[in-house]
Amino acid sequence: MRSGGFLFRAIISPRRGSASYNSRLVNKLVIANLRHRPIRTLLSILAVAVEVTMMLTLVGLSRGMVEESQKRTRSVGADILIRPKASAAIQLSSAPMPEKLLDWVKSQPHVAAAVGQVVQPIGGINTVTGVDLDDFNRVSGGFRFVKGGPFRSPDEIIVDEYFARERKLNVGDRLELLSQSWRVSGIFESGMLARAVLPIRRLQELSSNTGKLSQIFVKVDRKENIAPVLAALKTSLEGYPIFDMEEWLSLISMDKVPGLNAFIKVIVGLSVVVGFLVVSLSMYTAVLERTREIGILKALGGSPLLVLNLLFRETAVLAIVGSVLGIVMTYGTRSLIMGLVPASLTQIIVYDWWFYASAIAMGGALLGALYPGWKAARQDAIEALAYE
C-alpha cells in the first residue's frame, strides 16, 4: 500500500470522473495490497484451493466408484439379476442363496445362459469374486486378457489391470489373499465383473459357503422375452429380489447408496467452515496490519462503504484464484489416486460441480471477511492514525 496515497486521493476525489474510473482504481489498490503481502496472499489462496479440492475430490470419488460399479455390472452382459432374500441393494453379502437354484434357472424357457457368483470381502471396500468360467463366458463372452489367460487350477487367480498395477503383479507372481497363496494366471482388461476372480468352488470352500451363491446373472435368448422371463421368475421365486439390469443399475446410484449424500454434505460443510475460518483470520490480520492505512483513507474522506468494498474485492480475488487452483489440483489428486490405489478408489472429474464448489468457496470467503470488514469500516480515523 505504499503507493496507496495517490490511489486514495484518486478514489475519493469527486473530480476524477466516472464510477468506472474509480472502480478501476479500487481494483488497482486491491491488487497492490495483495502483491504487497505475497505470503499471506499465497496462504489464503491455498486455503481456498484446498477447500475446493476437498469437495471436488470427494464428489469425484463417490461418483467415480458408483459409475465403476455400474460399468462392471453392465459388462457381464446379463439381462436379469437374482439377489438373495432380504438383501439390500448395496450389500457385500457372502453367499446365502442355494446353488441348486442356478440349475433351475438355466432350465427355464427363454433363458439362454446363467452364471452364479460368490462375493467375498477382502478388506475395506474390496472384494474377490468366484465364478465358473464356462458359465460366465456363455453370459458375457468372457474376459479380454492383456497378459496370460484364465485360471486352470484351484490355486490360480486372475486380476484386472488396476489390481495388478496396485499390487505390482505380473503373470506368474504369487498373491497372498484369504490366507492363501495364489498364482496369477492372467491379467484382464478392467471394467468387467470384478478386480480379482477365483474359481467358484475354491472360493466357496474357503468362505465356508459350499453349495451357495451370492447372486445369479441371467441372459435371455431375445430382448422381447426379458419381461416374460422376469415375470415368471418373480412368480416362481417369491421373496427373492429380481431385477432387469437397467432397473438394478438405476439402484446403484449416489442417491440410493445409504448415507452417501449425507456424508458429502458433512464434508462440504466442513470445507465451508475451514474456508470461513482461514479467510476470516487472513482478512482480520489484514485489517490489523493496515489500521493506519485505513485511518488515512477515512481521514481523506473515504466512506465505510469504500473500506468494505476494498476488503470484499480483495476477498473475491482470493476466492476466485483459489477456486481455479483448487479445480486444477483435482487433476493432481486423480493422478495420485490412479497411480497409487487404482483398484481401491476411482475418481472422475465432476465438471458440473466446478460451479457449485467455487460458489460455496466464494460464499464462505465473503462470510469470513464480513466481520473484519465491519470492524475496519467502523474504525475511528483518529484512533487508526494513532495506531502503532
Secondary structure, DSSP 8 states (H G I E B T S, - for coil): -TTHHHHHHHHH-GGG--HHHHHHHHHHHHHHHHHHSHHHHHHHHHHHHHHHHHHHHHHHHHHHHHHHHHHHHHTT--SEEE--TT--SS------EETHHHHHHHTSTTEEEEEEEEEEEEETTEEEEEE-HHHHHHHH----EEEE----STTEEEEEHHHHHHHT--TT-EEEETTEEEEEEEEE-SSSS-SEEEEHHHHHHHTT-TTEESEEEEEESSGGGHHHHHHHHHHHSTTS-EEEHHHHHHHSSTTTSTTHHHHHHHHHHHHHHHHHHHHHHHHHHHHHHTHHHHHHHHHTT--HHHHHHHHHHHHHHHHHHHHHHHHHHHHHHHHHHHHH-TTT------TTHHHHHHHHHHHHHHHHHHHHHHHHHT--HHHHHT--
